[in-house]
Structures are given as C-alpha cells and as structure tokens.
C-alpha cells in the first residue's frame, strides 16, 4: 500500500509529506561515509549546488578514473549516483557509502558547503548563475516530485531557497566555495566554463585527481561527458534509484523523468522579472559585499580567467 500522498505533490507542503514517507522504515544496508582506508587516495566530493553541473561532473569524474584504470569508459550502471553516492539520500535509498567503488579515487556527490563536508578530502565545484539555477531547479521538480504545472515559477520560491535534501541555500554554498578557490584541495570553476570547455576541464580534473590521460583517453571522456551523449543515455542520469523508491513507497510510477540531462540548457531569460529582482537583491545584500562582484557575470569572469583561455 502506498504511503505519503500516493501521488506527486501539488505544493511544497505536500512534498514534505511524501519525502517523510520515503524516510520511513529500516535500512539494513545503509552505512554512512567513512574515511578512505589508510594509504588510499583522498576522496573526492563533487559538490556543486543543485542544478549547477553536478551530474556532468559526476560523469566526467567517473569516466576519467575508469579510463585511467581500464583504458575504456564505463556505462554499466543504472544510476550515476550509484557510482558516486550521495550521503544526503543514502539512508533513504538504503545505500552503503563505504562499498567498494570501481576505480580510485572514491567519489561522492554532494550539494553542501565546505563547512559541512568531511575535512581533509578533495572537492570539485562548479558555480552557476542563480537565475539559471532557479529555472533549472524548477524544471527538475516539475513533473517529478511535483505534479506537472501544479506550481508556478513564483510559487516555487520556498523550494529553491530550501536547497534540497541535506543542502544549504545557494548563497551560503557560493560564498563557502568562493572562499576556497585558491585552496589546493578545491577545484572551483564556473559551470559555463566547464560545459563550454569540456576538454580543458577534463584536463584540469584529471590533473587534480593525479591521473594521467593520453589524447585518446581524453577523447573518450570528452565524448562521454557531452550533452548529446548523456541525453542519449539519460536513463542513467535520471535518478533511477529514487524513481524506483518513489514507486515502491509512494505509488508514483517509476517512468517519470527528473530531466537532469536536458536536450537544451535552462536560460535565465525564462525567469519572471519580479523573481530576478528578488535574486538580485539577495546577491547585493549577501554576495557583493564579500566578493566585490555586483553580479554572477562578473564573478564568473574572474573564475573563468583563473581557469585559463577558452578552447
């Protein structure tokens, strides 16, 4: 018998009911994250904020380590988040965060700020314009956790500000990683630069992981981390584990599409002017005084310049 509402939520409040039902019951297989065994490489946390390039970077990371270890890419999985597990949904999904991974280093997904992640590891972060994040976040929930069309962009505001499971708000996340852009344990780039310059990003990430790839191996990773390739294999990037759990616990068919890999990216122009003004006001209050950048375009340019010329 289905728990929760037995259907997709029509409001943020109803979504909380469904998420609560997903957390009920025992999880015999669940184990929390533990440090890597002594002598192993430091773990890697791919910890972009929601809808800021996490999935692309999970795929890029996994293919880099697999190509380095085996000479070939790897698509023999049902869900990329099984390859790079996420602590904040691990209990819900009954995942063992300590299970062996297919290649080193171990990798994990997150949306957290630095202060709430295990210290002493390595961190990969792509930052994105908050207006684009808002539109993409809305598209992500609409028709999946939320009934399609049930919420307007304006009504989605509380969910955007909440940041998702275990996450933090956009502003806390951005300021945390901006402060660590010079740290040797952190690779921080703009999502726009990483997506537009994937080959260069693959090189930067491979160096960060201390993995050597030849030209042919970079070619493999570049192809397998492209929007075209990932969209053609989008069933591996559409939360298969969560969809199965929602069908089992809530009675929501597992054929829903979380649209993590969209045929076309989300554009800030889709945001109503009043919402854009609200986001701009928070930026002016919280981000500009700390970073010296009046908007994300300015901050992104500095990050891009640090990454090097576009290719």
matplotlib code that plots the C-alpha trace (Angstrom):
import matplotlib.pyplot as plt

x = [0.0, 1.4, 2.4, 2.6, 0.0, 0.0, 0.7, 3.0, 2.8, 0.9, 2.7, 5.9, 4.0, 2.7, 6.3, 7.4, 4.7, 6.0, 9.6, 8.8, 7.2, 10.3, 12.4, 10.2, 11.3, 14.5, 17.5, 19.6, 22.3, 22.9, 26.3, 27.4, 30.6, 33.8, 37.4, 39.2, 41.5, 44.9, 47.2, 44.3, 43.9, 41.8, 38.2, 36.6, 33.4, 31.6, 29.7, 28.2, 24.9, 21.8, 21.4, 24.9, 26.7, 26.8, 25.7, 28.0, 30.9, 29.9, 30.0, 33.3, 34.9, 33.7, 34.9, 38.3, 39.0, 37.7, 39.6, 42.8, 42.3, 41.0, 41.6, 37.8, 34.8, 32.0, 28.3, 27.4, 25.3, 21.7, 22.3, 25.4, 24.7, 25.3, 28.9, 29.3, 26.9, 25.2, 25.3, 22.1, 19.9, 21.9, 19.7, 16.6, 18.0, 19.5, 23.0, 26.2, 28.5, 31.5, 31.0, 34.0, 34.0, 35.0, 38.2, 40.2, 39.8, 36.5, 34.0, 30.8, 28.1, 27.1, 25.4, 26.9, 29.1, 32.7, 32.0, 29.6, 31.8, 34.5, 37.7, 41.0, 39.5, 39.2, 36.4, 35.1, 32.7, 31.1, 29.2, 26.2, 24.2, 21.4, 18.8, 19.7, 19.8, 16.3, 14.8, 16.7, 15.6, 12.0, 12.2, 13.8, 11.0, 8.1, 6.5, 8.7, 8.3, 5.8, 2.8, 3.4, 2.1, 1.0, 3.4, 4.2, 7.8, 6.8, 5.3, 8.5, 10.4, 10.4, 11.8, 14.6, 15.5, 15.4, 18.3, 17.1, 18.0, 20.8, 21.8, 22.1, 20.8, 22.5, 24.2, 25.8, 27.1, 28.6, 30.3, 31.8, 33.4, 34.4, 36.5, 38.3, 39.0, 42.8, 43.0, 44.9, 42.2, 39.5, 38.8, 36.4, 35.1, 32.0, 29.5, 29.5, 33.3, 33.3, 30.5, 31.9, 35.5, 34.9, 38.3, 40.2, 38.0, 38.8, 42.5, 42.2, 40.1, 42.5, 45.4, 43.5, 42.9, 46.5, 45.5, 47.4, 45.4, 46.7, 45.0, 42.9, 41.7, 40.7, 38.8, 36.8, 35.9, 35.1, 32.6, 31.0, 30.6, 28.9, 25.3, 24.5, 25.9, 24.4, 21.0, 21.1, 21.8, 19.6, 18.1, 21.5, 21.3, 17.6, 17.6, 16.6, 17.2, 14.9, 12.3, 12.1, 11.8, 9.0, 7.1, 7.6, 6.8, 4.5, 2.9, 4.3, 5.2, 9.0, 8.8, 9.0, 11.8, 13.8, 15.2, 18.7, 20.1, 18.1, 18.3, 18.7, 20.0, 17.9, 18.1, 17.8, 15.5, 12.7, 12.6, 9.8, 11.3, 10.0, 11.8, 15.0, 14.8, 14.4, 17.5, 19.4, 18.5, 19.9, 23.0, 23.5, 23.0, 25.0, 27.4, 28.6, 30.0, 32.1, 33.2, 33.3, 31.3, 28.0, 26.5, 27.3, 28.5, 31.3, 32.2, 32.1, 34.5, 37.1, 36.7, 37.0, 40.2, 41.7, 40.9, 42.7, 41.8, 38.8, 39.4]
y = [0.0, 3.4, 5.8, 9.5, 11.1, 8.2, 10.8, 13.6, 16.7, 19.8, 22.1, 22.4, 21.3, 18.1, 17.4, 17.3, 14.7, 12.5, 12.9, 12.0, 8.7, 7.9, 8.1, 5.6, 2.1, 0.2, 0.4, -2.7, -2.0, 1.7, 2.8, 6.4, 7.7, 6.8, 8.0, 6.0, 3.2, 4.2, 4.5, 5.2, 8.5, 11.2, 11.0, 13.4, 15.2, 16.6, 19.3, 21.8, 23.4, 21.8, 22.3, 23.7, 20.9, 18.1, 15.4, 16.5, 16.5, 13.1, 11.6, 13.3, 12.2, 8.6, 8.3, 9.8, 7.3, 4.4, 5.3, 5.8, 2.4, 0.3, 2.2, 2.3, 4.3, 2.7, 3.0, -0.3, 1.3, 2.2, 5.5, 7.7, 8.3, 4.6, 5.2, 8.4, 8.0, 10.9, 11.0, 13.1, 10.5, 7.4, 6.4, 6.9, 4.7, 2.1, 2.7, 1.6, 4.7, 2.5, 0.0, -0.5, 1.7, 0.6, 2.7, 5.1, 7.6, 7.2, 9.8, 11.1, 13.5, 16.4, 19.8, 21.0, 23.9, 23.1, 23.5, 20.5, 18.1, 15.8, 17.8, 16.6, 15.3, 16.9, 19.0, 19.7, 22.6, 24.3, 27.5, 28.8, 32.0, 31.9, 32.8, 29.8, 27.6, 28.7, 27.9, 24.6, 23.6, 24.3, 22.2, 19.4, 19.2, 19.9, 16.6, 14.6, 15.3, 18.0, 17.4, 19.0, 22.5, 22.5, 25.3, 28.5, 29.7, 32.2, 29.6, 27.5, 30.1, 28.2, 25.0, 27.0, 28.7, 25.4, 23.9, 20.3, 17.3, 18.0, 21.0, 24.7, 27.8, 28.9, 31.9, 30.0, 27.5, 30.0, 32.1, 29.0, 27.7, 31.2, 31.5, 28.2, 29.0, 29.2, 26.0, 23.1, 20.7, 22.5, 22.8, 25.6, 26.7, 28.2, 25.8, 27.8, 27.5, 23.8, 23.0, 25.1, 24.0, 20.3, 19.2, 21.7, 20.9, 17.2, 18.0, 20.1, 17.5, 14.7, 16.7, 17.4, 13.7, 12.9, 10.7, 10.8, 10.5, 10.3, 12.1, 9.1, 8.7, 12.4, 11.9, 9.1, 11.2, 14.2, 12.3, 10.5, 13.7, 15.6, 16.8, 14.7, 11.5, 12.0, 12.9, 9.7, 7.8, 9.9, 6.9, 6.6, 10.2, 10.5, 9.3, 5.7, 4.6, 7.4, 6.8, 3.1, 4.1, 6.5, 3.8, 1.3, 3.7, 6.3, 4.5, 7.1, 5.4, 5.0, 6.2, 9.8, 12.0, 14.2, 16.0, 16.1, 15.9, 18.2, 18.5, 22.2, 24.1, 26.4, 30.1, 32.9, 34.8, 32.4, 33.9, 36.4, 39.9, 40.1, 36.8, 38.1, 41.2, 39.2, 37.1, 40.3, 41.9, 38.9, 39.0, 42.7, 42.0, 38.8, 38.2, 41.6, 42.9, 39.7, 39.1, 42.6, 41.3, 43.1, 40.0, 36.5, 37.5, 39.5, 36.7, 34.1, 36.1, 36.1, 32.3, 31.8, 33.9, 31.8, 28.6, 29.9, 30.7, 29.1, 26.4]
z = [0.0, -1.0, 1.7, 1.7, -0.6, -3.1, -5.8, -6.7, -4.5, -5.5, -3.1, -1.1, 2.0, 0.3, -1.0, 2.7, 3.4, 0.6, 1.5, 5.1, 3.8, 1.8, 5.1, 7.0, 7.8, 8.4, 6.1, 6.7, 4.1, 4.9, 6.1, 6.4, 4.8, 6.4, 5.6, 2.9, 4.0, 5.1, 2.1, -0.3, -2.2, -0.6, -1.5, -4.0, -3.2, -6.3, -4.5, -6.9, -5.8, -7.2, -11.0, -11.3, -13.1, -10.6, -12.9, -15.7, -13.3, -11.8, -15.3, -16.1, -12.9, -13.2, -16.8, -16.1, -13.3, -15.4, -18.5, -16.4, -14.7, -17.6, -20.9, -21.5, -20.4, -18.3, -18.7, -17.0, -14.3, -13.8, -11.9, -11.9, -8.2, -7.5, -8.9, -6.8, -3.8, -2.1, 1.7, 2.0, 0.3, 1.2, 4.2, 2.1, -0.7, 1.7, 0.3, 1.8, 1.4, 2.3, -0.5, -2.9, -6.0, -9.5, -9.6, -7.5, -6.2, -4.5, -5.4, -3.8, -4.7, -2.5, -2.7, 0.6, 1.6, 2.7, 6.4, 6.4, 4.4, 5.8, 6.1, 4.6, 1.3, -2.2, -3.6, -7.1, -7.5, -10.5, -9.7, -11.8, -12.2, -9.6, -12.2, -14.4, -11.3, -10.4, -13.8, -14.0, -10.4, -11.3, -14.4, -12.4, -9.9, -12.3, -13.3, -11.0, -7.2, -8.0, -10.3, -13.7, -13.8, -10.1, -9.1, -11.0, -11.0, -8.3, -6.1, -6.4, -4.3, -1.0, -2.6, -4.3, -1.1, 0.8, -1.3, -1.5, 0.7, 3.1, 1.1, 2.0, 0.3, -2.9, -1.2, 1.6, -0.8, -3.2, -0.5, 1.1, -2.1, -3.4, -0.2, -1.1, -4.8, -4.0, -1.8, -3.2, -2.2, -4.1, -7.9, -8.4, -11.8, -13.4, -14.8, -18.1, -18.5, -17.6, -20.1, -22.9, -22.4, -21.5, -22.9, -20.9, -17.9, -18.3, -18.3, -15.1, -13.4, -14.3, -13.0, -9.8, -9.4, -10.2, -13.0, -16.4, -19.6, -23.1, -26.0, -27.0, -23.4, -23.2, -26.4, -24.8, -21.7, -23.8, -25.9, -22.9, -20.9, -23.8, -23.5, -26.7, -25.3, -21.8, -23.2, -25.4, -22.2, -19.9, -18.1, -16.3, -15.1, -14.2, -10.6, -11.3, -7.7, -6.4, -9.0, -8.0, -4.3, -5.1, -7.0, -4.1, -1.3, -2.8, -5.7, -8.2, -11.5, -12.0, -15.6, -14.5, -15.8, -13.5, -16.6, -15.1, -18.6, -20.8, -24.5, -24.1, -21.0, -18.8, -19.6, -17.1, -19.5, -18.6, -15.1, -14.4, -13.8, -10.2, -9.3, -11.0, -8.9, -5.7, -6.5, -7.4, -4.1, -2.1, -4.2, -3.4, 0.3, 0.8, -2.1, -3.4, -0.1, 0.3, -3.2, -4.7, -7.6, -8.4, -10.2, -11.2, -14.6, -13.0, -10.5, -13.3, -15.4, -12.6, -12.2, -16.0, -16.1, -13.4, -15.4, -18.5, -22.0, -23.6, -26.1]

ax = plt.figure().add_subplot(projection="3d")
ax.plot(x, y, z, "-o")
ax.set_aspect("equal")
plt.show()
